[in-house]
Amino acid sequence: MSAAARAGRAHRGFISVARRCSHCSTALKPQYDAVIIGAGHNGLIASAYLQKGGLRTAVLERRHVLGGAAVSEEIIPGFHFSRASYLLSLLRPHIYQDLELKKHGLKVYMRDPYSFTPMLEDGVEGRPPRSLLLGADLAMTQQEIGKFSEKDAKAFPDFLTYLERLACAIHPLLDAPPVDIPGLTHSSLRKRISALRGLKPLVKCGLKLGKNIPDFYELVTAPVMKVLNRWFESEPLIATLATDSVIGANTSPNNPGSGYVLLHHVMGELEKEKGAWGYVEGGMGGVSQSIARSARSLGADIFTNRDVERVLIGQDGSAKGVVLTDGTEVRSKVVLSNATPYVTFKQLTPQDVLPEAFITAVDQIDYTSPVTKINVAVDKLPNFLAAPNSVDGKPGPHHQCSIHLNCESVEVLEKAYMEGQQGRPSSRPMMEMTIPSVLDPTLAPPGCHVVSLFIQFTPYLLEGHRAWTDEDRERFADIAFDWVERYAPGFKKSIVGKDILTPPDLERIFGLTGGNIFHGSMSLDQLYLARPLPSVADYHSPVKGLYLCGSGSHPGGGVMGAAGWNSALSVLADFKRL
């Protein structure tokens, strides 16, 4: 038996254990206080806090595996992939501590350095092409930036301070529901007084920003290029930073609002390191499993292979539970949906209980996605021209990074964006490549690796009207692999298997409407008071007893767990008032 086959058997054993853990031996009860639709991380977090608050809670997941998009799956024998979500950072620290996720098995591999941008150019005097490596070691990072601009190297520490100051100021807004505008303006005196308390996080944010309010306003409204061009002059650094302003978003660095996406990606924290990102042992499913174990330890019931067909509506027009596709009714006092707002209100909620104007507004939520995710199994470590592998074949510091390909120039990013807007996959796509197996040996057989390619820009429909075919998927994967090959010759020959997920595939498999990884665009018209709509920004819905708890609500996708936490607090507050 080969080493790969033996490792495959070991990994299949590991998966079988994970699957046994993901199923609950407890029988599904006919009655709960709260039922949660979908076992994504927000749904699981909401279940833990509801159970801690004294509500008997059940989570119903339609797939065979827990985690929503934060799942680990063995698609290719012996290779364990974070199939959709692939990096951890924005899990709120208080949730990490409250739910004792380390105790429940969460292990994170920190990355340092964290960003690698190789150039596609001919080396000078026999030297390799240039590259840009960024990490926590500020002196090393400045030395790297100095290869392109000494002025930028000197400015970089101040830029980091500038971003950190703005990011820290908005933390109070992440851990609280948006201000209840209807409660402030159209309610009884008692409700108005209660709604006034919701202003506290907004006031704290304003006080933290202080004189930096103009900087914050500019960053969240302006094209990120306006900000970056004021700070820096070197194209590789500007383009590398600009990728974080468009990652997962159907926008260009030259479009207004792209600055917020950049801020969104630097406001996380991991192991008390601000802005840090890491790999979860066993893949991103390790996060979901640790949350599920914590929730179960508190008494929550969590089930897989339970597909909800619709929300059960009582004669009084309020939510009374759910009906599964097999006809089983599960009654409850409240229902929380971790599905996208579109799925929640257009597919799971009977349309006759929703106002017509509300349904029209739901139809107008933007779910446009530019993302294709390709998971690749390889039998050797990629060897980049800009940073050749050592003789012993061991991973270098750059292998643990987010490796930015076709990202050395903003012009390249802009062209890729424009092609996507014209209804065709980018011919030179922007790619974020990660190789988590260089830090986590549980993911692949010895000597082999798992590679994640997060790629933009690809439309949901080709030419604006045509569905993707298998031939289209293969053709686009070949384009992506050809570009990787130019940076790391030999990559294509090392491929032993792949998993291609275009926007329609992300929608079909993970329930991500439009394939949007954030459960809806993170544009300014769909944030805070307007996420997903102004009338339901506080996790409540037009149906009494039906709540949103997923990333489609405030503060949006990527800020891991905040929506689950906030929605659980809203439900518990409503129970307390009753």
RODO-2510 file (C-alpha; in nm, 4 decimals, decimal comma):
residues 578
     n   res          X          Y          Z
     1     m     0,0000     0,0000     0,0000
     2     s     0,1379     0,3444    -0,0976
     3     a     0,1999     0,6217     0,1536
     4     a    -0,0805     0,8244    -0,0058
     5     a    -0,3201     0,5320     0,0208
     6     r    -0,2266     0,4703     0,3850
     7     a    -0,2715     0,8372     0,4619
     8     g    -0,6008     0,8304     0,2740
     9     r    -0,7222     0,5462     0,4944
    10     a    -0,6128     0,7392     0,8053
    11     h    -0,7886     1,0513     0,6867
    12     r    -1,1056     0,8615     0,6019
    13     g    -1,0974     0,7339     0,9578
    14     f    -1,0611     1,0912     1,0806
    15     i    -1,3581     1,2016     0,8692
    16     s    -1,5758     0,9182     0,9926
    17     v    -1,5079     1,0309     1,3500
    18     a    -1,5900     1,3893     1,2556
    19     r    -1,9151     1,2782     1,0970
    20     r    -2,0111     1,0752     1,4015
    21     c    -1,9466     1,3852     1,6097
    22     s    -2,1605     1,5966     1,3768
    23     h    -2,4674     1,3786     1,4359
    24     c    -2,6599     1,3985     1,7582
    25     s    -2,7690     1,0771     1,9267
    26     t    -3,0568     1,2664     2,0889
    27     a    -3,3885     1,2162     1,9143
    28     l    -3,5539     1,5189     1,7548
    29     k    -3,8233     1,6405     1,9919
    30     p    -4,1615     1,7671     1,8716
    31     q    -4,1381     2,0861     2,0806
    32     y    -3,8602     2,3376     2,1586
    33     d    -3,8397     2,6957     2,2775
    34     a    -3,6250     2,7870     1,9760
    35     v    -3,5525     2,6185     1,6435
    36     i    -3,2628     2,7370     1,4279
    37     i    -3,2601     2,6719     1,0535
    38     g    -2,9054     2,5968     0,9374
    39     a    -2,5934     2,4915     1,1281
    40     g    -2,3590     2,7549     0,9940
    41     h    -2,1314     2,9114     1,2540
    42     n    -2,3801     3,1896     1,3331
    43     g    -2,6630     2,9429     1,3855
    44     l    -2,4463     2,7268     1,6099
    45     i    -2,3327     3,0282     1,8134
    46     a    -2,6921     3,1477     1,8499
    47     s    -2,7902     2,8016     1,9753
    48     a    -2,5198     2,8094     2,2434
    49     y    -2,6246     3,1485     2,3767
    50     l    -2,9966     3,0692     2,3629
    51     q    -2,9348     2,7468     2,5517
    52     k    -2,7231     2,9357     2,8067
    53     g    -3,0135     3,1780     2,8399
    54     g    -3,2500     2,8983     2,9355
    55     l    -3,4229     2,8240     2,6034
    56     r    -3,4442     2,4630     2,4867
    57     t    -3,2886     2,4926     2,1415
    58     a    -3,2552     2,2734     1,8325
    59     v    -3,0454     2,3353     1,5217
    60     l    -3,1533     2,1716     1,1942
    61     e    -2,8954     2,1375     0,9142
    62     r    -2,9987     2,0150     0,5694
    63     r    -2,6524     1,8810     0,4746
    64     h    -2,4627     1,5854     0,6198
    65     v    -2,1984     1,8101     0,7752
    66     l    -2,2103     2,1001     1,0200
    67     g    -2,0756     2,4465     0,9542
    68     g    -2,2535     2,6009     0,6557
    69     a    -1,9648     2,7408     0,4510
    70     a    -1,7159     2,6784     0,7346
    71     v    -1,6854     2,3047     0,6702
    72     s    -1,4138     2,0463     0,6206
    73     e    -1,4719     1,7784     0,3577
    74     e    -1,2641     1,4953     0,2152
    75     i    -1,3462     1,5473    -0,1504
    76     i    -1,0378     1,3607    -0,2761
    77     p    -0,9302     1,0509    -0,0765
    78     g    -0,6636     1,1476     0,1732
    79     f    -0,7064     1,5237     0,1221
    80     h    -0,9092     1,7244     0,3716
    81     f    -1,0306     2,0622     0,2427
    82     s    -1,1779     2,3772     0,3921
    83     r    -1,4176     2,3549     0,1043
    84     a    -1,5599     2,7090     0,1098
    85     s    -1,4409     2,9388     0,3920
    86     y    -1,0660     2,8874     0,4343
    87     l    -0,9162     3,1329     0,6873
    88     l    -1,0008     3,2295     1,0451
    89     s    -0,9716     3,5771     1,1948
    90     l    -1,2964     3,7600     1,2550
    91     l    -1,4358     3,5255     1,5197
    92     r    -1,5320     3,7668     1,7971
    93     p    -1,2959     3,7291     2,0979
    94     h    -1,5723     3,7245     2,3615
    95     i    -1,7432     3,4356     2,1796
    96     y    -1,4120     3,2497     2,1609
    97     q    -1,3820     3,2830     2,5381
    98     d    -1,7482     3,2451     2,6424
    99     l    -1,7925     2,9177     2,4552
   100     e    -1,4510     2,7842     2,5616
   101     l    -1,3693     2,6853     2,2057
   102     k    -1,0120     2,5805     2,2871
   103     k    -1,1476     2,3406     2,5477
   104     h    -1,3838     2,2044     2,2826
   105     g    -1,1049     2,1283     2,0366
   106     l    -1,0358     2,4442     1,8387
   107     k    -0,6691     2,4679     1,7422
   108     v    -0,5359     2,7469     1,5249
   109     y    -0,2065     2,7702     1,3360
   110     m    -0,0989     3,1338     1,3276
   111     r     0,0551     3,2649     1,0061
   112     d     0,3609     3,4864     1,0038
   113     p     0,4428     3,6157     0,7496
   114     y     0,0909     3,6485     0,6127
   115     s     0,1109     3,7915     0,2588
   116     f     0,3246     3,7005    -0,0420
   117     t     0,2995     3,8709    -0,3817
   118     p     0,5364     3,7281    -0,6433
   119     m     0,6064     3,9307    -0,9563
   120     l     0,5675     3,7912    -1,3043
   121     e     0,8862     3,9318    -1,4567
   122     d     1,2290     3,8329    -1,5779
   123     g     1,4911     3,8275    -1,3053
   124     v     1,7828     4,0712    -1,3232
   125     e     2,1377     3,9333    -1,3669
   126     g     2,0233     3,5796    -1,3030
   127     r     1,8397     3,6640    -0,9826
   128     p     1,4800     3,5420    -0,9277
   129     p     1,1868     3,7731    -1,0065
   130     r     1,1014     4,0158    -0,7288
   131     s     0,8364     3,9515    -0,4654
   132     l     0,6745     4,1276    -0,1719
   133     l     0,6494     3,9529     0,1658
   134     l     0,4498     4,1116     0,4506
   135     g     0,4437     3,9919     0,8111
   136     a     0,4265     4,0862     1,1778
   137     d     0,8008     4,1602     1,1849
   138     l     0,7822     4,5282     1,0947
   139     a     1,1532     4,5645     1,0203
   140     m     1,1408     4,2699     0,7777
   141     t     0,8239     4,4067     0,6169
   142     q     0,9771     4,7502     0,5704
   143     q     1,2852     4,5911     0,4160
   144     e     1,0612     4,4051     0,1711
   145     i     0,8651     4,7185     0,0811
   146     g     1,1921     4,9083     0,0498
   147     k     1,2823     4,6891    -0,2484
   148     f     1,0185     4,8895    -0,4343
   149     s     1,0069     5,2224    -0,2467
   150     e     1,1928     5,3517     0,0584
   151     k     0,9274     5,6194     0,0959
   152     d     0,6548     5,3517     0,1209
   153     a     0,8616     5,1518     0,3687
   154     k     0,8759     5,4536     0,6007
   155     a     0,5029     5,5262     0,5602
   156     f     0,3832     5,1695     0,6215
   157     p     0,3894     5,1715     1,0060
   158     d     0,1788     5,4879     1,0112
   159     f    -0,0637     5,3314     0,7644
   160     l    -0,1068     5,0275     0,9898
   161     t    -0,1728     5,2563     1,2864
   162     y    -0,4267     5,4497     1,0793
   163     l    -0,6176     5,1321     0,9840
   164     e    -0,6018     4,9855     1,3348
   165     r    -0,7356     5,3079     1,4865
   166     l    -1,0374     5,3061     1,2537
   167     a    -1,0986     4,9327     1,2900
   168     c    -1,0891     4,9402     1,6709
   169     a    -1,3326     5,2303     1,6790
   170     i    -1,6082     5,0328     1,5083
   171     h    -1,5778     4,7233     1,7305
   172     p    -1,8648     4,8436     1,9547
   173     l    -2,0932     4,8383     1,6496
   174     l    -2,0080     4,4756     1,5708
   175     d    -2,1225     4,3418     1,9066
   176     a    -2,4626     4,5105     1,9235
   177     p    -2,7741     4,5311     1,7043
   178     p    -2,8101     4,8458     1,4924
   179     v    -3,0021     5,1384     1,6351
   180     d    -3,3770     5,0621     1,6389
   181     i    -3,4988     5,3585     1,4330
   182     p    -3,8695     5,2541     1,4329
   183     g    -3,8450     5,2026     1,8086
   184     l    -3,7088     5,5542     1,8505
   185     t    -3,9634     5,7220     1,6286
   186     h    -4,2906     5,5266     1,6147
   187     s    -4,3258     5,3370     1,9421
   188     s    -4,4570     5,3792     2,2930
   189     l    -4,2581     5,5799     2,5475
   190     r    -4,1354     5,2572     2,7088
   191     k    -4,0051     5,1227     2,3775
   192     r    -3,8464     5,4564     2,2921
   193     i    -3,6554     5,4561     2,6190
   194     s    -3,5459     5,0981     2,5509
   195     a    -3,4405     5,1925     2,1966
   196     l    -3,2301     5,4786     2,3321
   197     r    -3,0001     5,2201     2,4914
   198     g    -2,9199     5,1042     2,1388
   199     l    -2,7491     5,4370     2,0757
   200     k    -2,4750     5,3554     2,3270
   201     p    -2,2519     5,1550     2,0855
   202     l    -2,2908     5,4266     1,8223
   203     v    -2,1879     5,6927     2,0726
   204     k    -1,8898     5,4801     2,1857
   205     c    -1,7830     5,4412     1,8247
   206     g    -1,8071     5,8165     1,7662
   207     l    -1,6079     5,8925     2,0807
   208     k    -1,3368     5,6431     1,9823
   209     l    -1,3125     5,7929     1,6348
   210     g    -1,3089     6,1493     1,7645
   211     k    -1,1106     6,3673     1,5271
   212     n    -1,0696     6,0647     1,2957
   213     i    -1,4363     6,0704     1,1888
   214     p    -1,3475     6,2385     0,8540
   215     d    -1,0855     5,9665     0,7864
   216     f    -1,3397     5,6958     0,8660
   217     y    -1,6036     5,8555     0,6440
   218     e    -1,3591     5,8807     0,3557
   219     l    -1,2404     5,5214     0,3880
   220     v    -1,5898     5,3700     0,3873
   221     t    -1,7244     5,5850     0,1040
   222     a    -1,4321     5,6545    -0,1302
   223     p    -1,2623     5,4249    -0,3802
   224     v    -0,9782     5,2594    -0,1912
   225     m    -0,7357     5,3831    -0,4591
   226     k    -0,7955     5,7409    -0,3455
   227     v    -0,6712     5,6445     0,0002
   228     l    -0,3881     5,4113    -0,1044
   229     n    -0,2482     5,6551    -0,3622
   230     r    -0,2192     5,9180    -0,0920
   231     w    -0,0154     5,6840     0,1283
   232     f     0,1998     5,4923    -0,1210
   233     e     0,3674     5,5076    -0,4609
   234     s     0,4873     5,1506    -0,5357
   235     e     0,2518     4,9463    -0,7513
   236     p     0,3108     4,6004    -0,5932
   237     l     0,2302     4,7283    -0,2434
   238     i    -0,0746     4,9269    -0,3569
   239     a    -0,2101     4,6346    -0,5592
   240     t    -0,1513     4,3863    -0,2762
   241     l    -0,3422     4,6064    -0,0321
   242     a    -0,6100     4,6724    -0,2931
   243     t    -0,6893     4,3011    -0,3210
   244     d    -0,8266     4,3119     0,0341
   245     s    -1,0622     4,5895    -0,0751
   246     v    -1,2303     4,3673    -0,3361
   247     i    -1,1944     4,0138    -0,1976
   248     g    -1,5330     3,8450    -0,2222
   249     a    -1,6908     4,1658    -0,3512
   250     n    -1,8068     4,2419    -0,7030
   251     t    -1,6261     4,5715    -0,7137
   252     s    -1,3071     4,7391    -0,8302
   253     p    -1,0464     4,9261    -0,6219
   254     n    -1,1530     5,2292    -0,8248
   255     n    -1,5187     5,2024    -0,7184
   256     p    -1,6662     5,3989    -0,4251
   257     g    -1,7110     5,1904    -0,1099
   258     s    -1,4207     4,9540    -0,1746
   259     g    -1,2396     5,1078     0,1202
   260     y    -1,4887     4,9542     0,3644
   261     v    -1,4120     4,6036     0,2401
   262     l    -1,0430     4,6706     0,3142
   263     l    -1,1309     4,7861     0,6664
   264     h    -1,3579     4,4834     0,7087
   265     h    -1,0624     4,2531     0,6452
   266     v    -0,8255     4,4168     0,8942
   267     m    -1,0584     4,4523     1,1933
   268     g    -1,0292     4,0934     1,3117
   269     e    -0,8340     3,9445     1,5990
   270     l    -0,6893     3,5996     1,6604
   271     e    -0,5083     3,4740     1,9707
   272     k    -0,5092     3,8390     2,0901
   273     e    -0,3200     3,9501     1,7778
   274     k    -0,5088     4,2273     1,5991
   275     g    -0,5559     4,1781     1,2272
   276     a    -0,4116     3,8256     1,2384
   277     w    -0,5460     3,5364     1,0295
   278     g    -0,4782     3,1665     1,0775
   279     y    -0,5517     2,8123     0,9659
   280     v    -0,7759     2,5882     1,1746
   281     e    -0,6477     2,2374     1,2411
   282     g    -0,8453     1,9917     1,0324
   283     g    -0,9837     2,2729     0,8196
   284     m    -1,2532     2,5305     0,8884
   285     g    -1,4911     2,2570     0,9949
   286     g    -1,2846     2,2502     1,3127
   287     v    -1,4330     2,5876     1,4095
   288     s    -1,7879     2,4671     1,3507
   289     q    -1,7307     2,1393     1,5357
   290     s    -1,5865     2,3185     1,8397
   291     i    -1,8847     2,5559     1,8515
   292     a    -2,1233     2,2605     1,8134
   293     r    -1,9513     2,0728     2,0957
   294     s    -1,9809     2,3790     2,3173
   295     a    -2,3486     2,4217     2,2333
   296     r    -2,4192     2,0530     2,2974
   297     s    -2,2385     2,0694     2,6306
   298     l    -2,4907     2,3382     2,7248
   299     g    -2,7795     2,1146     2,6207
   300     a    -2,8569     2,2215     2,2626
   301     d    -2,9771     1,9554     2,0177
   302     i    -2,8006     1,9708     1,6790
   303     f    -2,9033     1,7596     1,3818
   304     t    -2,7732     1,7024     1,0297
   305     n    -2,9726     1,5743     0,7293
   306     r    -3,2801     1,7661     0,8496
   307     d    -3,4023     1,9783     0,5582
   308     v    -3,6536     2,2491     0,6491
   309     e    -3,9256     2,3017     0,3900
   310     r    -4,1064     2,5981     0,5459
   311     v    -4,1684     2,8004     0,8589
   312     l    -4,4866     2,6967     1,0372
   313     i    -4,7249     2,9906     1,0802
   314     g    -4,9960     2,9902     1,3460
   315     q    -5,3473     3,1292     1,3161
   316     d    -5,2288     3,4505     1,4808
   317     g    -4,9721     3,4995     1,2011
   318     s    -4,6679     3,4269     1,4156
   319     a    -4,3972     3,1623     1,3698
   320     k    -4,4777     2,8398     1,5548
   321     g    -4,1961     2,6122     1,4367
   322     v    -4,0914     2,4482     1,1108
   323     v    -4,1989     2,1715     0,8751
   324     l    -3,9291     1,9422     0,7346
   325     t    -3,9283     1,8129     0,3778
   326     d    -4,0303     1,4698     0,5077
   327     g    -4,3411     1,6224     0,6636
   328     t    -4,2166     1,6253     1,0236
   329     e    -4,3391     1,9224     1,2267
   330     v    -4,1128     2,0693     1,4949
   331     r    -4,2968     2,3200     1,7104
   332     s    -4,1264     2,6108     1,8823
   333     k    -4,1924     2,9495     2,0364
   334     v    -3,9444     3,1201     1,8020
   335     v    -3,7625     3,0355     1,4805
   336     l    -3,4208     3,1734     1,3833
   337     s    -3,3018     3,1460     1,0244
   338     n    -2,9335     3,1168     0,9443
   339     a    -3,0204     3,1046     0,5736
   340     t    -2,9796     3,4102     0,3517
   341     p    -3,2581     3,6689     0,3727
   342     y    -3,3689     3,5656     0,0221
   343     v    -3,4018     3,1981     0,1138
   344     t    -3,5650     3,2876     0,4461
   345     f    -3,8316     3,5171     0,3069
   346     k    -3,8808     3,3870    -0,0486
   347     q    -3,8504     3,0121     0,0005
   348     l    -3,9082     2,9244     0,3673
   349     t    -4,1720     3,1777     0,4745
   350     p    -4,5280     3,1519     0,3346
   351     q    -4,5661     3,4545     0,1085
   352     d    -4,9175     3,5403     0,2233
   353     v    -4,7939     3,6431     0,5704
   354     l    -4,5427     3,8952     0,4347
   355     p    -4,6315     4,2474     0,3148
   356     e    -4,6094     4,2836    -0,0612
   357     a    -4,3778     4,5831    -0,0340
   358     f    -4,1454     4,3799     0,1875
   359     i    -4,1292     4,0944    -0,0656
   360     t    -4,0446     4,3473    -0,3376
   361     a    -3,7646     4,4876    -0,1218
   362     v    -3,6260     4,1375    -0,0572
   363     d    -3,6140     4,0818    -0,4344
   364     q    -3,3909     4,3885    -0,4663
   365     i    -3,1189     4,2777    -0,2227
   366     d    -2,7901     4,2477    -0,4122
   367     y    -2,6337     3,9007    -0,4028
   368     t    -2,3972     3,9439    -0,6965
   369     s    -2,0883     3,7277    -0,6538
   370     p    -1,7604     3,7375    -0,8463
   371     v    -1,6094     3,4321    -0,6745
   372     t    -1,5033     3,0891    -0,7922
   373     k    -1,3330     2,8632    -0,5384
   374     i    -1,1106     2,5815    -0,6643
   375     n    -0,9779     2,3267    -0,4157
   376     v    -0,6740     2,1403    -0,5461
   377     a    -0,4878     1,8328    -0,4229
   378     v    -0,1204     1,8264    -0,5248
   379     d     0,1563     1,5717    -0,4753
   380     k     0,4336     1,8264    -0,4228
   381     l     0,4848     2,1746    -0,2856
   382     p     0,4447     2,4590    -0,5390
   383     n     0,7827     2,6015    -0,6386
   384     f     0,7667     2,9752    -0,7120
   385     l     1,0168     3,1382    -0,9438
   386     a     1,0272     3,4406    -0,7124
   387     a     1,1125     3,2236    -0,4079
   388     p     1,2523     2,8854    -0,5176
   389     n     1,2097     2,5877    -0,2855
   390     s     1,5005     2,4791    -0,0721
   391     v     1,6999     2,1676    -0,1627
   392     d     1,5336     1,9683     0,1172
   393     g     1,1882     2,0587    -0,0203
   394     k     1,0625     2,2004     0,3098
   395     p     0,8057     2,4831     0,2977
   396     g     0,9422     2,8352     0,3085
   397     p     0,7912     3,1256     0,5038
   398     h     0,6034     3,2407     0,1908
   399     h     0,4184     2,9106     0,1556
   400     q     0,2104     2,9757     0,4682
   401     c     0,0898     3,3127     0,3380
   402     s    -0,2031     3,4332     0,1380
   403     i    -0,0248     3,4177    -0,1971
   404     h    -0,1507     3,6907    -0,4297
   405     l    -0,1258     3,5934    -0,7962
   406     n    -0,2014     3,8372    -1,0784
   407     c    -0,2071     4,1033    -0,8082
   408     e     0,1141     4,2960    -0,8695
   409     s    -0,0653     4,5770    -1,0540
   410     v    -0,3962     4,7584    -1,0048
   411     e    -0,4325     4,7694    -1,3825
   412     v    -0,4401     4,3874    -1,3864
   413     l    -0,7086     4,3864    -1,1130
   414     e    -0,9152     4,6441    -1,2989
   415     k    -0,9023     4,4504    -1,6249
   416     a    -1,0086     4,1307    -1,4483
   417     y    -1,3026     4,3186    -1,2929
   418     m    -1,4131     4,4686    -1,6240
   419     e    -1,4130     4,1291    -1,7973
   420     g    -1,6330     3,9896    -1,5204
   421     q    -1,8803     4,2756    -1,5649
   422     q    -1,9030     4,1895    -1,9335
   423     g    -2,0310     3,8425    -1,8482
   424     r    -1,7172     3,6409    -1,9044
   425     p    -1,4644     3,4904    -1,6626
   426     s    -1,1478     3,6962    -1,6307
   427     s    -0,8754     3,5886    -1,8710
   428     r    -0,6138     3,6893    -1,6129
   429     p    -0,8030     3,6360    -1,2872
   430     m    -0,7133     3,7722    -0,9468
   431     m    -0,6219     3,4774    -0,7243
   432     e    -0,5609     3,4329    -0,3539
   433     m    -0,3776     3,1048    -0,3074
   434     t    -0,3361     2,9370     0,0308
   435     i    -0,1610     2,6110     0,1240
   436     p    -0,2786     2,5359     0,4811
   437     s    -0,1148     2,1913     0,4823
   438     v     0,2287     2,3553     0,5179
   439     l     0,1311     2,4290     0,8803
   440     d    -0,1346     2,1616     0,9392
   441     p    -0,0087     1,8093     0,8615
   442     t    -0,3533     1,6529     0,9203
   443     l    -0,4843     1,7796     0,5871
   444     a    -0,2877     1,5772     0,3311
   445     p    -0,0718     1,2648     0,2913
   446     p     0,3030     1,3062     0,3582
   447     g     0,4706     1,5087     0,0851
   448     c     0,1326     1,6175    -0,0540
   449     h    -0,0645     1,9374     0,0002
   450     v    -0,4069     2,0943    -0,0260
   451     v    -0,4241     2,4206    -0,2193
   452     s    -0,7089     2,6701    -0,2071
   453     l    -0,7593     2,9093    -0,4988
   454     f    -1,0034     3,1927    -0,4252
   455     i    -1,0565     3,3475    -0,7673
   456     q    -1,2154     3,6595    -0,9115
   457     f    -1,3892     3,7657    -1,1330
   458     t    -1,6436     3,5114    -1,2549
   459     p    -2,0097     3,5903    -1,3306
   460     y    -2,3081     3,3895    -1,2093
   461     l    -2,4316     3,3630    -1,5693
   462     l    -2,2009     3,3524    -1,8703
   463     e    -2,2605     3,6201    -2,1324
   464     g    -2,5336     3,7444    -1,9014
   465     h    -2,7759     3,4596    -1,9745
   466     r    -2,6080     3,1188    -2,0017
   467     a    -2,5589     2,8670    -1,7192
   468     w    -2,2150     2,7198    -1,6526
   469     t    -2,1495     2,3795    -1,8068
   470     d    -1,8912     2,1235    -1,6956
   471     e    -1,6870     2,2236    -1,9998
   472     d    -1,6983     2,5896    -1,8888
   473     r    -1,5798     2,4935    -1,5418
   474     e    -1,2908     2,2870    -1,6766
   475     r    -1,1949     2,5603    -1,9207
   476     f    -1,1828     2,8243    -1,6479
   477     a    -0,9897     2,5944    -1,4130
   478     d    -0,7345     2,5435    -1,6905
   479     i    -0,6998     2,9220    -1,7263
   480     a    -0,6414     2,9557    -1,3524
   481     f    -0,3915     2,6680    -1,3460
   482     d    -0,2053     2,8121    -1,6460
   483     w    -0,1522     3,1359    -1,4533
   484     v    -0,0355     2,9519    -1,1418
   485     e     0,2041     2,7596    -1,3681
   486     r     0,3605     3,0857    -1,4847
   487     y     0,4427     3,1787    -1,1260
   488     a     0,5243     2,8243    -1,0109
   489     p     0,6308     2,5949    -1,2988
   490     g     0,5401     2,2312    -1,2418
   491     f     0,2151     2,3096    -1,0606
   492     k    -0,0097     2,1578    -1,3282
   493     k     0,1779     1,8261    -1,3277
   494     s     0,1457     1,8058    -0,9491
   495     i    -0,2371     1,8132    -0,9522
   496     v    -0,3991     1,4862    -0,8415
   497     g    -0,7550     1,6149    -0,8012
   498     k    -0,9687     1,9291    -0,7973
   499     d    -1,3064     2,0655    -0,6871
   500     i    -1,4403     2,3596    -0,8921
   501     l    -1,7063     2,5789    -0,7293
   502     t    -1,8453     2,8595    -0,9475
   503     p    -2,1044     3,1060    -0,8079
   504     p    -2,3983     2,8738    -0,8988
   505     d    -2,2177     2,5810    -0,7300
   506     l    -2,1638     2,7852    -0,4124
   507     e    -2,5348     2,8646    -0,4174
   508     r    -2,6460     2,5050    -0,4780
   509     i    -2,4175     2,3354    -0,2261
   510     f    -2,3977     2,5913     0,0545
   511     g    -2,7236     2,7815     0,0112
   512     l    -2,5369     3,1055    -0,0684
   513     t    -2,7834     3,3041    -0,2776
   514     g    -2,6084     3,4148    -0,5966
   515     g    -2,2942     3,2436    -0,4668
   516     n    -2,2294     3,5472    -0,2459
   517     i    -1,9998     3,4465     0,0414
   518     f    -2,1247     3,7319     0,2618
   519     h    -2,4982     3,6403     0,2372
   520     g    -2,5398     3,9653     0,0446
   521     s    -2,3206     4,2425    -0,0894
   522     m    -2,1199     4,4418     0,1661
   523     s    -2,1979     4,7654    -0,0190
   524     l    -2,2836     5,0818     0,1721
   525     d    -2,6558     5,0466     0,0960
   526     q    -2,6558     4,7028     0,2628
   527     l    -2,4678     4,7709     0,5870
   528     y    -2,5608     4,8484     0,9472
   529     l    -2,9104     5,0089     0,9510
   530     a    -2,9841     4,8738     0,6040
   531     r    -2,8627     4,5137     0,6420
   532     p    -3,0373     4,3324     0,4883
   533     l    -3,3167     4,5918     0,4775
   534     p    -3,3936     4,8932     0,6979
   535     s    -3,7116     4,7273     0,8265
   536     v    -3,5343     4,4126     0,9517
   537     a    -3,1901     4,5386     1,0538
   538     d    -3,2455     4,4392     1,4201
   539     y    -3,2789     4,0635     1,3443
   540     h    -3,6595     4,0712     1,3777
   541     s    -3,8798     4,0077     1,0741
   542     p    -4,2342     4,1104     0,9742
   543     v    -4,3454     3,7735     1,1149
   544     k    -4,3623     3,7700     1,4929
   545     g    -4,1329     3,5034     1,6354
   546     l    -3,9210     3,4743     1,3167
   547     y    -3,5665     3,6116     1,3385
   548     l    -3,2596     3,6330     1,1166
   549     c    -2,9322     3,5110     1,2687
   550     g    -2,7042     3,4706     0,9654
   551     s    -2,4444     3,6766     0,7822
   552     g    -2,7131     3,8492     0,5779
   553     s    -2,7866     4,0551     0,8875
   554     h    -2,5627     4,3015     1,0734
   555     p    -2,2609     4,3145     1,0780
   556     g    -2,2354     4,0979     0,7692
   557     g    -2,0379     3,8067     0,6365
   558     g    -1,6859     3,7559     0,7578
   559     v    -1,7356     3,8969     1,1092
   560     m    -1,7628     3,5471     1,2455
   561     g    -2,0300     3,4888     1,5067
   562     a    -2,1433     3,8489     1,5644
   563     a    -2,4796     3,8011     1,3915
   564     g    -2,5440     3,4801     1,5859
   565     w    -2,4534     3,6464     1,9151
   566     n    -2,6600     3,9627     1,8488
   567     s    -2,9660     3,7734     1,7289
   568     a    -2,9579     3,5466     2,0354
   569     l    -2,9475     3,8538     2,2599
   570     s    -3,2462     4,0000     2,0736
   571     v    -3,4467     3,6797     2,1198
   572     l    -3,3576     3,6542     2,4889
   573     a    -3,4497     4,0203     2,5427
   574     d    -3,7898     3,9573     2,3823
   575     f    -3,8461     3,6553     2,6083
   576     k    -3,7503     3,8656     2,9100
   577     r    -4,0068     4,1317     2,8155
   578     l    -4,2722     3,8612     2,7832
***
